[in-house]
Amino acid sequence: MAGTELQNLRILGILGQGGSGKTSLAEAMLFTGGATQRLGRVQDGTSVFDHEPEEIKHQVSISTAFQSLPWKKHSLTLVDTPGYAAFLADSINCARAFGGAIFVLNPSVGLRVESERLWATANANEICRLLFVNKMDHEEADAVERMEPLLSRLDAKGVHLQLPIGAGGEFKGVVDLPSMKAYLYEGSGGKFSETEIPADLRATAEDMRRQLMDSVAEADDGFLEKYLDGGEFSLEELKQTIREATRQRKIFPIFYGSATHLIGIPQLLEAVLDYLPAPREEAELEGTNPITREVERRAHDLGAPFSAYVFKTLVDPFAGKLSVMRVISGRISSDETCYNANKQSKEKIGHMFRLEGKKQDAIKEARAGEIVAAAKLKDVSSGDTLCDERAPIQYPLPVHFSPVISFALEPKSKADEEKVPQGLHRMMEEDPTIDLHRDEETRDFILSGMGQQHIEIIVEKLKRKYSAEVILKAPKVPYKETIRGAASAQGKLKKQSGGRGQYGDTWLKVEPLPHGKGFEFVDQIVGGAIPRNYIPAVEKGIKEAMTGGVVAGYPMVDVRVTLYDGSYHDVDSSDMAFKIAGSMGFKNAVEKAKPVILEPIMTMEVTVPDECMGDVIGDLNSRRGKVLGMDTNGHTQVIKSRVPMSEVLKYAPDLRSLTSGRGEFHMEFSHYEELPAHLAERVIKEAKAQTKTEQPSQH
């Protein structure tokens, strides 16, 4: 029974770049399989998969969604993934849950970098794939020929199992090359008839079938031997060999159709059963024993000890947290206790669900080969492995993504100030590519994400789900100030206004310290010129003055201050008086010590296709960048450089347009350098204008 149960399951990822029609294909499969009674459409907001309000508004998949359908006594779980760059991290980390995948292509728009990244992800996870050429109702007649350069870019051995009948408005079906049968469709309701191959396509079909046989023979020695001897093959023998070659990723079968007109969908569903693996045919999964650190392998088997990999987290303001997992081995029931190998803690499984679009169907037991969600687990996050404590295993961690764009957040009202960080921290559980931190120097909340659209959608969700509203602003650059020369000055406070006055007198010398040394205070008072108990107050006054700088109000760094003389008054001197005097003396000395503004410099690694390298280097130079070197990686170049932060605050969209979306970059803080004088003037002017607007008006 166990073998039959697993044999009739398929976990099927739908992959491809944004705009290729993945979600439309998934909807067509649901409708054809009878899981939905009407065909969901992205354009009119009726999609089962794109059900979040932001997805409906923007007409893009933002988050991976799940839905199952029946087909020929099998249960298929469809996993529809985002295809646009800003949301690709979710697709990449959910791919580990797939048993096989359909990779959706649209030859008329070619390949974008998202397709290349998703293909590389599927390769890394050893996922076997069928290729589906969608939108044939929009295609020109030469779709088959135009597949060649796409396959070459993906470095994939594509093998045609179908020949399209017509294209564009004339597209009306497919020829199945293994069986040499034609399937002709009438209208757009998905009705078709099995028929003879049209006479005008017969010769092409025979030629493509020969190419198919040649490709299959190259992938299988036994088949090759019989083929060269002129032996005949039954349809089942041919399909069996295609199945093995597909599962070993030696070939990638190609199919044609139109999701919106329901053409070719039943044939694609048949191919899923024929050529993609059931869970027990998937390769064993490798992990580590968290106690011994030895490598362990786990088969996709109901009889093996329980283990599951949590690959996604969903947070609902009402239902709480759902941990979405692929059960790798064994089984688990509600109310059972399991072991979190990452946190080395026990977890009690409460309610479990099967995800069906935006609905959740309660289940009592989860078994190997299934994707399920467990509610309100106390200490589980994406990337954790749940397992049987007696047979512990930990599967590899998810891929980490560094955010590429940042904005400063300003809560719209006092009420929003508390709700914003709370809401964002809940969203970060769902989406680990969101980063929120407080910049200690500028005091801004900084929100970082994978692209401008990603950030805008985070803000929309924050308002809808957590009733928190913010204004987005470009983040402030955390400039600093220092000095290039040495100088001495007096700071003297003398106030008399009836009764006890205030008196403090200091003489200070300031001089620059080497980069990174911060602040040094030297006490050279001799002969009691200033009593010892007032000296800490002088130092405190200097430190406070340093936080607000002298030139433009930015913090001062790398300065040594020597207190070498002064005077006091027996009655009027106090800690406060000497604190103010120290601050005054420091400012007076700095003004004479060649003060300058320092700007933060970022280390950047930009990965671009060979043909874009010149444009990207030219652009980095125009941003005052210094190129440090280059590494070649296949058909791409990794450009290493240092660039001022102020020049790359919004680098992501610029790089996208320079490289047609095929470039990516990573940057981190390196060090501070002096800001050129002409730019420093502008920064000082802006800082003074800002100070004026922040000062309360005098009445």
PLY file of the C-alpha trace (Angstrom):
ply
format ascii 1.0
element vertex 699
property float x
property float y
property float z
element edge 698
property int vertex1
property int vertex2
end_header
0.00 0.00 0.00
2.79 2.45 0.99
4.50 2.10 -2.40
1.21 2.69 -4.24
0.47 5.78 -2.16
3.84 7.34 -2.95
3.71 6.19 -6.58
0.52 8.21 -7.15
1.92 11.51 -5.84
3.75 14.25 -7.77
5.16 17.46 -6.27
5.40 19.75 -9.28
7.11 23.15 -9.35
6.14 25.69 -12.02
9.25 27.76 -12.86
10.10 30.51 -15.33
10.63 34.25 -15.69
7.85 36.75 -14.99
5.42 37.18 -17.88
5.93 33.67 -19.30
2.46 32.62 -18.14
3.33 30.27 -15.25
0.31 31.14 -13.13
-2.00 30.94 -16.19
-0.59 27.47 -16.91
-1.14 26.36 -13.30
-4.75 27.64 -13.49
-5.28 25.77 -16.79
-4.00 22.54 -15.19
-6.37 22.95 -12.21
-9.34 23.55 -14.52
-8.45 20.66 -16.85
-8.03 18.33 -13.85
-11.41 19.38 -12.45
-9.99 20.99 -9.27
-11.70 24.29 -10.22
-15.03 24.81 -11.95
-13.98 27.91 -13.86
-10.68 28.96 -15.36
-8.95 31.44 -13.04
-7.32 34.41 -14.78
-4.55 36.68 -13.47
-5.87 39.62 -15.52
-9.29 39.71 -13.86
-8.12 38.83 -10.33
-9.75 35.36 -10.21
-6.52 33.33 -9.94
-6.43 30.67 -7.20
-2.66 31.19 -6.88
-2.32 35.00 -7.05
-4.88 35.68 -4.33
-3.12 38.31 -2.21
-4.56 41.84 -2.81
-1.10 43.11 -3.84
-0.77 40.29 -6.41
-4.19 41.11 -7.86
-3.37 44.83 -8.01
0.08 44.47 -9.62
-0.76 41.28 -11.61
2.46 39.56 -10.52
3.16 36.52 -8.32
4.79 37.80 -5.13
4.81 34.61 -3.06
4.90 30.88 -3.85
1.40 29.32 -3.71
0.13 25.73 -3.56
-2.87 23.81 -4.89
-3.49 20.13 -5.60
-5.46 18.49 -8.42
-6.46 14.94 -9.35
-5.36 13.42 -12.66
-5.84 9.75 -13.65
-5.95 8.45 -10.03
-2.88 10.54 -9.15
-2.63 13.56 -6.86
-0.52 16.45 -8.19
0.57 19.27 -5.88
1.30 22.36 -7.99
3.82 24.85 -6.56
3.49 28.14 -8.46
6.54 30.36 -7.95
7.29 34.06 -8.61
9.34 34.88 -11.71
10.31 38.53 -11.29
13.73 39.41 -9.85
12.43 41.17 -6.72
10.64 37.99 -5.55
13.00 35.31 -6.89
14.49 34.45 -3.48
11.19 32.77 -2.55
11.23 30.65 -5.73
14.85 29.63 -5.20
14.32 28.52 -1.60
11.01 26.75 -2.35
12.58 24.79 -5.24
14.06 22.29 -2.77
10.54 21.00 -2.13
9.92 20.01 -5.77
9.93 16.42 -7.02
10.03 17.66 -10.63
9.24 20.89 -12.47
7.69 22.40 -15.57
9.90 25.19 -16.88
7.75 27.68 -18.81
9.26 29.45 -21.83
8.06 32.15 -24.19
10.44 32.23 -27.21
9.02 35.51 -28.53
10.47 37.43 -25.53
13.63 35.33 -25.11
15.38 34.64 -21.81
15.92 37.11 -18.99
18.37 36.64 -16.15
15.56 35.31 -13.91
15.20 32.25 -16.19
18.94 31.63 -16.08
18.99 31.86 -12.27
15.99 29.56 -11.86
17.49 27.06 -14.30
20.78 27.11 -12.34
18.78 26.58 -9.11
17.00 23.56 -10.62
20.39 22.18 -11.72
21.85 22.70 -8.24
18.88 20.89 -6.67
19.03 18.10 -9.30
15.41 18.68 -10.36
14.27 16.99 -13.56
12.20 19.25 -15.83
9.76 19.32 -18.72
9.91 22.44 -20.91
6.56 23.99 -21.85
6.47 26.59 -24.64
3.48 28.70 -23.65
1.51 31.39 -25.49
1.66 29.55 -28.81
-1.49 31.50 -29.72
0.82 34.58 -29.76
3.80 32.85 -31.38
5.16 33.21 -34.89
5.39 30.09 -37.07
9.06 29.34 -36.32
8.75 28.68 -32.56
10.55 25.31 -32.92
13.59 26.93 -34.58
13.67 29.76 -32.04
13.98 27.28 -29.19
17.58 26.47 -30.18
19.27 29.69 -28.94
17.26 29.54 -25.68
18.39 25.97 -25.02
21.95 26.97 -25.85
21.80 29.84 -23.29
20.54 27.38 -20.66
23.13 24.79 -21.72
20.27 22.25 -21.83
19.69 19.26 -24.12
16.09 19.92 -25.10
14.29 17.12 -26.97
11.03 17.80 -28.84
8.28 15.35 -27.87
5.73 17.48 -29.69
5.36 19.48 -32.89
2.94 22.43 -32.76
0.12 22.51 -35.34
-0.04 26.11 -36.56
0.95 29.24 -34.61
-0.56 32.56 -33.55
-4.27 32.74 -34.40
-3.88 29.47 -36.35
-2.48 27.45 -33.43
-4.88 24.56 -32.98
-3.08 21.58 -31.49
0.01 19.39 -31.18
1.51 16.26 -32.75
2.74 13.72 -30.17
6.00 12.44 -31.68
6.43 9.20 -29.63
2.96 7.93 -30.70
2.76 9.93 -33.99
-0.78 11.03 -33.17
-2.27 14.51 -33.58
-4.50 16.30 -31.05
-6.69 18.98 -32.64
-8.53 21.54 -30.50
-11.77 23.34 -31.29
-12.42 26.80 -29.81
-10.91 27.76 -26.46
-12.80 25.41 -24.15
-10.12 22.70 -24.13
-12.12 20.21 -26.25
-9.90 18.15 -28.56
-9.99 15.10 -30.80
-7.29 12.51 -31.49
-6.63 12.34 -35.24
-4.13 11.59 -38.00
-1.20 13.97 -38.50
-2.17 16.69 -41.04
-0.66 15.83 -44.45
1.36 19.08 -44.66
3.11 18.27 -41.35
3.74 14.56 -41.94
7.27 14.90 -43.35
8.30 17.40 -40.62
6.87 15.11 -37.91
8.78 12.08 -39.27
12.00 14.08 -39.42
11.54 15.35 -35.82
10.74 11.83 -34.61
14.06 10.62 -36.09
15.82 13.43 -34.19
13.97 12.36 -31.03
15.14 8.74 -31.49
18.73 9.92 -32.06
18.67 12.03 -28.87
17.18 9.19 -26.79
19.76 6.75 -28.18
22.58 9.11 -27.11
21.23 9.01 -23.55
20.88 5.20 -23.21
23.44 2.59 -24.28
20.97 -0.34 -24.43
18.56 1.68 -26.57
21.44 2.81 -28.81
22.56 -0.76 -29.49
19.08 -1.90 -30.52
18.51 1.31 -32.52
21.75 0.86 -34.52
20.77 -2.76 -35.24
17.54 -1.47 -36.83
15.34 -2.95 -34.06
11.73 -1.83 -33.57
10.57 -0.22 -30.32
7.16 -0.37 -28.73
5.67 2.95 -27.58
6.09 1.82 -23.95
9.80 1.00 -24.49
10.39 4.42 -26.02
8.53 6.21 -23.20
10.37 4.18 -20.55
13.74 5.24 -22.01
12.62 8.90 -22.23
11.46 8.62 -18.59
14.87 7.38 -17.39
16.82 9.97 -19.41
14.54 12.76 -18.13
14.89 11.67 -14.51
18.66 11.55 -14.88
18.49 15.06 -16.44
20.24 13.86 -19.60
17.38 15.30 -21.66
14.63 17.90 -21.14
11.43 17.06 -23.10
9.74 20.00 -24.87
5.96 20.50 -25.13
3.81 23.23 -26.71
0.51 24.84 -25.83
-1.58 27.82 -24.80
-2.65 28.11 -21.16
-5.32 30.74 -21.83
-6.92 28.66 -24.66
-6.42 25.34 -22.81
-4.53 23.83 -25.76
-2.02 21.05 -24.98
-2.83 20.96 -21.23
-4.15 17.33 -21.00
-1.11 16.13 -22.95
1.19 18.03 -20.54
-0.56 16.45 -17.53
-0.04 13.00 -19.10
3.66 13.84 -19.58
3.96 14.75 -15.86
2.79 11.23 -14.94
4.85 9.58 -17.69
8.19 11.33 -17.23
8.48 13.08 -13.81
9.26 11.09 -10.64
6.98 10.04 -7.81
8.52 10.73 -4.37
9.96 7.23 -3.95
11.78 7.61 -7.32
13.52 10.81 -6.17
17.14 10.57 -5.08
17.88 10.14 -1.38
18.31 13.45 0.41
21.61 14.22 2.09
21.85 15.82 5.52
24.01 15.84 8.65
23.52 14.15 11.98
23.35 17.17 14.34
25.04 15.23 17.15
27.83 13.29 15.38
28.13 15.76 12.42
28.38 12.76 10.09
26.69 12.76 6.67
23.34 10.94 6.61
21.04 10.08 3.71
17.29 9.68 3.93
15.10 7.91 1.35
11.63 9.22 0.43
10.00 6.30 2.18
6.99 5.94 4.49
8.83 3.26 6.48
11.86 5.48 7.26
12.07 7.66 10.43
10.14 10.93 10.19
11.95 13.98 8.76
10.67 17.17 7.12
12.26 20.34 5.78
10.54 23.68 6.56
11.04 25.74 3.40
8.54 28.58 3.84
6.75 30.51 6.59
3.36 32.21 6.22
2.12 34.71 8.81
-1.55 35.53 9.04
-2.59 38.35 11.43
-5.54 36.17 12.56
-4.45 32.51 12.16
-0.87 33.14 13.29
2.24 31.46 11.88
2.15 28.52 9.44
5.34 26.52 8.84
5.21 25.01 5.34
7.24 21.81 5.04
8.02 19.03 2.62
7.83 15.70 4.46
10.92 13.80 3.28
10.49 10.49 5.09
8.14 8.66 7.44
4.94 10.20 8.76
3.71 12.36 11.62
0.29 12.95 13.19
-1.27 15.91 14.98
-0.39 16.00 18.71
2.88 14.09 18.16
6.19 15.53 19.35
9.18 15.84 17.02
12.70 17.26 17.24
13.97 20.52 15.70
17.51 19.58 14.63
18.55 23.23 14.04
17.42 24.56 17.43
17.99 21.21 19.23
14.59 21.50 20.87
11.34 19.53 20.95
8.24 20.71 19.08
4.69 19.50 19.55
2.76 19.34 16.27
-0.71 20.85 16.68
-3.04 21.53 13.76
-1.83 20.56 10.27
-3.21 21.66 6.92
-2.98 21.05 3.21
-2.69 24.42 1.45
-5.23 24.90 -1.36
-4.71 28.43 -2.72
-5.80 30.77 0.06
-7.75 28.00 1.83
-6.38 25.50 4.36
-7.79 21.97 4.60
-7.24 20.39 8.03
-5.48 16.97 8.01
-4.65 14.52 10.80
-1.46 13.01 9.33
1.38 14.10 7.04
3.32 11.51 5.03
6.52 11.28 2.98
6.18 13.05 -0.36
3.60 15.60 0.84
3.73 19.36 1.35
1.84 20.38 4.50
1.61 23.36 6.84
1.79 23.14 10.65
0.25 25.94 12.72
1.81 27.90 15.58
5.01 25.90 16.12
6.77 27.70 18.95
10.36 27.96 17.74
10.49 26.97 14.05
11.67 29.13 11.17
12.30 28.64 7.45
15.29 26.36 6.88
14.74 24.22 9.99
14.60 20.40 9.87
11.99 18.58 11.95
12.69 14.91 12.61
12.40 11.89 14.89
14.63 12.54 17.92
15.81 8.91 17.84
17.08 9.31 14.25
18.11 12.99 14.01
19.06 14.59 10.69
19.58 18.19 9.61
19.11 19.14 5.95
21.18 21.99 4.39
20.20 25.58 5.15
18.43 27.81 2.59
20.30 30.23 0.31
20.96 33.61 1.98
20.11 36.73 -0.05
21.53 40.20 0.62
19.11 43.10 0.07
19.98 45.36 -2.88
18.10 48.59 -2.19
17.34 50.61 0.96
14.97 53.40 1.99
14.55 55.42 5.16
11.14 54.95 6.79
9.19 57.70 8.45
6.04 56.60 10.33
3.09 58.77 9.19
1.74 59.38 12.70
2.61 58.86 16.35
0.31 55.80 16.40
2.30 54.25 13.52
5.64 54.52 15.35
5.01 51.39 17.40
3.05 49.46 14.76
5.65 49.80 11.99
8.52 47.80 13.59
6.06 45.23 15.00
4.41 44.67 11.60
7.73 44.53 9.76
9.19 41.98 12.17
6.15 39.74 11.54
6.69 40.16 7.78
10.39 39.30 8.15
9.39 35.85 9.46
7.64 35.27 6.12
10.19 37.00 3.94
13.83 36.73 5.12
14.99 39.08 2.32
13.49 42.04 4.23
15.94 43.81 6.53
15.07 46.52 9.05
17.58 48.29 11.23
18.06 51.60 13.01
21.00 53.63 11.74
22.74 54.67 14.97
24.18 57.81 13.39
21.29 59.18 11.32
18.63 57.70 13.73
16.59 56.62 10.69
14.79 53.31 10.40
16.29 51.72 7.26
14.17 49.23 5.29
16.08 47.12 2.76
14.76 44.68 0.16
15.33 43.01 -3.21
14.16 45.87 -5.44
12.01 49.00 -5.58
8.84 47.00 -6.35
9.58 44.69 -3.41
9.87 47.68 -1.03
6.68 49.30 -2.37
4.73 46.06 -1.89
6.12 45.64 1.66
4.75 49.11 2.45
1.35 48.26 0.91
1.17 45.00 2.93
2.21 46.83 6.11
-0.78 49.15 5.70
-3.26 46.39 4.80
-2.23 43.69 7.30
-0.97 45.74 10.24
-2.67 49.17 9.76
0.74 50.87 9.84
1.56 53.65 7.37
4.98 55.02 6.43
6.59 57.51 4.08
9.60 56.23 2.10
12.65 58.46 1.74
16.13 57.99 0.34
18.36 57.02 3.30
20.70 59.67 4.66
24.39 59.11 4.03
26.18 58.73 7.41
28.94 61.29 6.82
31.51 61.96 9.54
33.87 64.85 10.29
37.55 64.96 11.26
40.50 67.36 11.19
43.61 67.45 9.02
45.71 69.87 11.16
46.52 70.71 14.78
45.31 73.83 16.62
44.84 75.25 20.10
42.04 77.42 21.46
40.44 78.65 24.65
36.94 77.80 25.82
35.75 80.10 28.56
32.36 80.43 30.22
31.86 83.43 32.48
28.34 84.35 33.52
27.25 86.58 36.36
23.58 87.33 36.88
23.04 88.05 40.53
23.80 85.38 43.11
26.09 82.51 42.16
27.60 82.77 38.64
29.10 80.21 36.25
32.82 80.05 35.56
34.89 77.55 33.62
38.07 78.17 31.62
39.90 75.62 29.45
42.79 75.61 26.99
42.68 72.72 24.53
44.87 71.41 21.74
43.32 69.23 18.98
45.25 67.07 16.52
44.34 64.31 14.05
44.65 60.62 14.91
45.24 57.79 12.40
42.11 56.47 10.65
39.94 54.29 12.88
41.43 55.42 16.21
38.27 57.27 17.30
38.89 59.69 20.21
41.65 60.21 22.72
41.57 62.60 25.70
44.86 63.66 27.29
44.97 65.42 30.68
48.10 67.62 31.01
46.88 69.89 33.80
49.61 70.60 36.34
49.77 72.77 39.43
46.00 72.61 40.03
45.11 75.07 37.20
41.79 73.13 37.04
40.80 71.01 40.08
40.86 67.26 39.37
37.14 66.84 40.07
36.23 69.11 37.10
38.36 67.32 34.48
35.81 64.52 33.73
33.23 67.28 33.03
35.58 68.85 30.46
35.96 65.46 28.73
32.17 64.98 28.78
31.65 68.40 27.15
34.14 67.53 24.39
32.48 64.17 23.70
29.05 65.80 23.44
30.42 68.42 21.01
31.93 65.63 18.89
28.53 63.94 18.36
27.25 67.06 16.56
30.42 67.98 14.69
31.46 71.53 13.80
31.25 71.81 10.00
27.89 70.22 9.14
26.67 68.58 12.33
28.04 65.09 11.61
29.88 63.06 14.32
33.61 63.73 14.65
36.16 60.89 14.63
39.90 60.31 14.90
40.78 63.31 17.10
43.13 63.63 20.06
42.22 66.45 22.50
44.75 67.60 25.08
43.60 69.72 28.03
46.75 71.64 29.01
45.67 74.77 30.90
42.75 76.73 32.35
41.49 78.49 35.42
38.65 78.25 37.93
36.66 80.26 40.47
36.27 79.09 44.07
32.54 79.88 44.14
31.26 80.06 40.55
32.94 76.96 39.03
30.91 73.77 38.65
30.78 70.55 36.62
28.24 72.17 34.29
30.40 75.25 33.75
33.46 73.16 32.86
31.39 70.88 30.60
30.23 73.93 28.60
33.76 75.42 28.58
35.20 72.13 27.26
32.60 72.05 24.47
33.34 75.69 23.51
37.12 75.17 23.53
36.80 72.05 21.37
34.67 73.83 18.74
36.99 76.86 18.67
40.07 74.65 18.17
38.47 72.44 15.48
37.51 75.48 13.38
41.25 76.32 13.13
42.40 72.68 12.53
41.36 72.24 8.87
38.10 70.32 9.48
36.89 68.06 6.66
33.91 65.82 5.92
34.44 62.06 5.50
32.17 59.90 3.35
31.52 56.14 3.62
33.04 53.99 0.86
31.44 50.66 -0.10
33.15 47.56 -1.46
31.09 46.26 -4.40
31.08 43.07 -6.44
29.07 43.45 -9.64
28.37 40.34 -11.73
27.50 41.11 -15.36
27.40 39.34 -18.75
30.61 39.75 -20.79
28.99 42.12 -23.31
27.89 44.59 -20.57
31.26 44.84 -18.83
32.45 48.03 -20.57
29.21 49.92 -19.90
29.16 48.90 -16.23
32.83 49.86 -15.64
32.20 53.22 -17.35
29.19 53.77 -15.11
31.18 52.88 -11.94
33.91 55.35 -12.97
31.28 58.08 -13.44
30.19 57.41 -9.83
33.75 58.14 -8.56
34.32 54.40 -8.22
37.72 52.67 -8.30
37.80 49.31 -10.10
40.07 46.97 -8.12
40.01 43.94 -10.42
37.93 41.44 -12.37
37.28 37.70 -12.29
35.80 35.65 -15.12
33.05 33.18 -14.25
31.73 31.37 -17.35
30.06 33.99 -19.59
30.04 36.57 -16.81
32.53 39.01 -15.30
32.75 39.83 -11.59
33.88 43.46 -11.25
35.36 44.34 -7.85
35.31 48.00 -6.95
35.09 50.63 -4.23
32.45 53.33 -4.64
31.19 56.16 -2.39
27.90 55.20 -0.73
26.20 58.43 -1.84
26.70 57.37 -5.49
25.06 53.93 -5.16
22.02 54.49 -2.92
19.78 53.58 -5.87
22.15 51.44 -7.88
19.80 48.45 -8.36
17.45 49.98 -11.00
20.40 51.60 -12.82
22.27 48.29 -13.06
19.09 46.59 -14.24
18.69 49.03 -17.14
22.42 48.84 -18.04
22.34 45.03 -18.25
18.70 44.38 -19.32
18.11 42.86 -15.88
21.02 40.40 -16.13
23.42 42.06 -13.68
23.49 41.60 -9.93
25.60 43.09 -7.16
26.57 42.77 -3.53
28.01 45.59 -1.43
29.21 46.17 2.10
30.81 49.02 4.02
34.60 49.33 3.60
35.97 52.54 5.16
35.74 56.35 5.26
37.54 58.77 2.92
37.67 62.56 2.67
34.83 64.03 0.62
36.12 66.21 -2.27
35.84 69.94 -1.46
33.25 70.83 -4.13
30.93 68.06 -2.86
31.62 68.94 0.79
30.34 72.49 0.11
27.01 71.06 -1.09
26.71 68.72 1.92
27.43 71.61 4.36
24.84 73.79 2.62
22.20 71.02 2.79
22.98 70.32 6.47
22.58 74.01 7.38
19.28 74.21 5.48
18.07 71.08 7.29
19.04 72.55 10.69
17.08 75.71 9.90
13.90 73.79 9.01
14.21 71.65 12.18
14.57 74.66 14.53
11.26 75.65 16.13
10.01 79.05 15.01
10.41 81.82 17.60
7.25 83.65 18.68
0 1
1 2
2 3
3 4
4 5
5 6
6 7
7 8
8 9
9 10
10 11
11 12
12 13
13 14
14 15
15 16
16 17
17 18
18 19
19 20
20 21
21 22
22 23
23 24
24 25
25 26
26 27
27 28
28 29
29 30
30 31
31 32
32 33
33 34
34 35
35 36
36 37
37 38
38 39
39 40
40 41
41 42
42 43
43 44
44 45
45 46
46 47
47 48
48 49
49 50
50 51
51 52
52 53
53 54
54 55
55 56
56 57
57 58
58 59
59 60
60 61
61 62
62 63
63 64
64 65
65 66
66 67
67 68
68 69
69 70
70 71
71 72
72 73
73 74
74 75
75 76
76 77
77 78
78 79
79 80
80 81
81 82
82 83
83 84
84 85
85 86
86 87
87 88
88 89
89 90
90 91
91 92
92 93
93 94
94 95
95 96
96 97
97 98
98 99
99 100
100 101
101 102
102 103
103 104
104 105
105 106
106 107
107 108
108 109
109 110
110 111
111 112
112 113
113 114
114 115
115 116
116 117
117 118
118 119
119 120
120 121
121 122
122 123
123 124
124 125
125 126
126 127
127 128
128 129
129 130
130 131
131 132
132 133
133 134
134 135
135 136
136 137
137 138
138 139
139 140
140 141
141 142
142 143
143 144
144 145
145 146
146 147
147 148
148 149
149 150
150 151
151 152
152 153
153 154
154 155
155 156
156 157
157 158
158 159
159 160
160 161
161 162
162 163
163 164
164 165
165 166
166 167
167 168
168 169
169 170
170 171
171 172
172 173
173 174
174 175
175 176
176 177
177 178
178 179
179 180
180 181
181 182
182 183
183 184
184 185
185 186
186 187
187 188
188 189
189 190
190 191
191 192
192 193
193 194
194 195
195 196
196 197
197 198
198 199
199 200
200 201
201 202
202 203
203 204
204 205
205 206
206 207
207 208
208 209
209 210
210 211
211 212
212 213
213 214
214 215
215 216
216 217
217 218
218 219
219 220
220 221
221 222
222 223
223 224
224 225
225 226
226 227
227 228
228 229
229 230
230 231
231 232
232 233
233 234
234 235
235 236
236 237
237 238
238 239
239 240
240 241
241 242
242 243
243 244
244 245
245 246
246 247
247 248
248 249
249 250
250 251
251 252
252 253
253 254
254 255
255 256
256 257
257 258
258 259
259 260
260 261
261 262
262 263
263 264
264 265
265 266
266 267
267 268
268 269
269 270
270 271
271 272
272 273
273 274
274 275
275 276
276 277
277 278
278 279
279 280
280 281
281 282
282 283
283 284
284 285
285 286
286 287
287 288
288 289
289 290
290 291
291 292
292 293
293 294
294 295
295 296
296 297
297 298
298 299
299 300
300 301
301 302
302 303
303 304
304 305
305 306
306 307
307 308
308 309
309 310
310 311
311 312
312 313
313 314
314 315
315 316
316 317
317 318
318 319
319 320
320 321
321 322
322 323
323 324
324 325
325 326
326 327
327 328
328 329
329 330
330 331
331 332
332 333
333 334
334 335
335 336
336 337
337 338
338 339
339 340
340 341
341 342
342 343
343 344
344 345
345 346
346 347
347 348
348 349
349 350
350 351
351 352
352 353
353 354
354 355
355 356
356 357
357 358
358 359
359 360
360 361
361 362
362 363
363 364
364 365
365 366
366 367
367 368
368 369
369 370
370 371
371 372
372 373
373 374
374 375
375 376
376 377
377 378
378 379
379 380
380 381
381 382
382 383
383 384
384 385
385 386
386 387
387 388
388 389
389 390
390 391
391 392
392 393
393 394
394 395
395 396
396 397
397 398
398 399
399 400
400 401
401 402
402 403
403 404
404 405
405 406
406 407
407 408
408 409
409 410
410 411
411 412
412 413
413 414
414 415
415 416
416 417
417 418
418 419
419 420
420 421
421 422
422 423
423 424
424 425
425 426
426 427
427 428
428 429
429 430
430 431
431 432
432 433
433 434
434 435
435 436
436 437
437 438
438 439
439 440
440 441
441 442
442 443
443 444
444 445
445 446
446 447
447 448
448 449
449 450
450 451
451 452
452 453
453 454
454 455
455 456
456 457
457 458
458 459
459 460
460 461
461 462
462 463
463 464
464 465
465 466
466 467
467 468
468 469
469 470
470 471
471 472
472 473
473 474
474 475
475 476
476 477
477 478
478 479
479 480
480 481
481 482
482 483
483 484
484 485
485 486
486 487
487 488
488 489
489 490
490 491
491 492
492 493
493 494
494 495
495 496
496 497
497 498
498 499
499 500
500 501
501 502
502 503
503 504
504 505
505 506
506 507
507 508
508 509
509 510
510 511
511 512
512 513
513 514
514 515
515 516
516 517
517 518
518 519
519 520
520 521
521 522
522 523
523 524
524 525
525 526
526 527
527 528
528 529
529 530
530 531
531 532
532 533
533 534
534 535
535 536
536 537
537 538
538 539
539 540
540 541
541 542
542 543
543 544
544 545
545 546
546 547
547 548
548 549
549 550
550 551
551 552
552 553
553 554
554 555
555 556
556 557
557 558
558 559
559 560
560 561
561 562
562 563
563 564
564 565
565 566
566 567
567 568
568 569
569 570
570 571
571 572
572 573
573 574
574 575
575 576
576 577
577 578
578 579
579 580
580 581
581 582
582 583
583 584
584 585
585 586
586 587
587 588
588 589
589 590
590 591
591 592
592 593
593 594
594 595
595 596
596 597
597 598
598 599
599 600
600 601
601 602
602 603
603 604
604 605
605 606
606 607
607 608
608 609
609 610
610 611
611 612
612 613
613 614
614 615
615 616
616 617
617 618
618 619
619 620
620 621
621 622
622 623
623 624
624 625
625 626
626 627
627 628
628 629
629 630
630 631
631 632
632 633
633 634
634 635
635 636
636 637
637 638
638 639
639 640
640 641
641 642
642 643
643 644
644 645
645 646
646 647
647 648
648 649
649 650
650 651
651 652
652 653
653 654
654 655
655 656
656 657
657 658
658 659
659 660
660 661
661 662
662 663
663 664
664 665
665 666
666 667
667 668
668 669
669 670
670 671
671 672
672 673
673 674
674 675
675 676
676 677
677 678
678 679
679 680
680 681
681 682
682 683
683 684
684 685
685 686
686 687
687 688
688 689
689 690
690 691
691 692
692 693
693 694
694 695
695 696
696 697
697 698
